[in-house]
Amino acid sequence: MAPRKNKIAKNKMAEEEKTKSFQDEVEQELAFMQGFPVTDFDNKARKEAEMEREIEIRKVRKSKRNYEGPPLVTESAKTAEKARKNEIQKEFNRASARRSRVRKVAKVRYLHWANRKLEKMFEKSKEELKIENFYSTNYKKSITAAVETKKILRDQLHGKTGNGNGY
C-alpha cells in the first residue's frame, strides 16, 4: 500500500510527531545511536545491534501471528482468523511506519549531535596541535642554543690549550 500524499495524512503525522510517546521513542532511539562511537565511520557495531533488534521484532511478530486455539473447521472461524491476521498486519505496518519516522527524526538529531561533538574534537585537536607546535618550536630553539653554547665552550676550551686548530 503506497503512502498517502494528502494534507490530512501529513497533518496526522505532524500531530503524532508532537506527542509525548513519539518524542520518548525518538529519545530512546537517539540514546541508542549515541551509545556508539562517533568516529566509527563504518558503523559496524551499530548495524549489528540494529539487526539484533530487527530479529527480535520479527520473533515477536511471528509469535503474534501464530494461531492458538481450536482447529479451524467452520467457515466463520476461518474468516474470523483471516480478519484477525489482517488486523495484525495493519498493526504491524503502522508500527513499522512509526519506527521509520522515529528513526528519521532521531537520525537528524543524531547527526546534529555528532557534528557538534566532532567540531569540539576538532577544536581540541587544533589547540593541542598549536601547543605541540609551540613546544616543538621551543625545543628546536633550545637545541639550537645548546649546540651554539657547546661550540662556544669547546672553542674557549681548546683555544686555551693552544694547539691552534681550535679542537
Secondary structure, DSSP 8 states (H G I E B T S, - for coil): -----SHHHHHHHHHHHHSHHHHHHHHHHHHHHHTS-TT-SS-HHHHHHHHHHHHHHHHHHHHHHS--SS---SHHHHHHHHHHHHHHHHHHHHHHHHHHHHHHHHHHHHHHHHHHHHHHHHHHHHHHHHHHHHHHHHHHHHHHHHHHHHHHHHHHHHHHHT-SS--
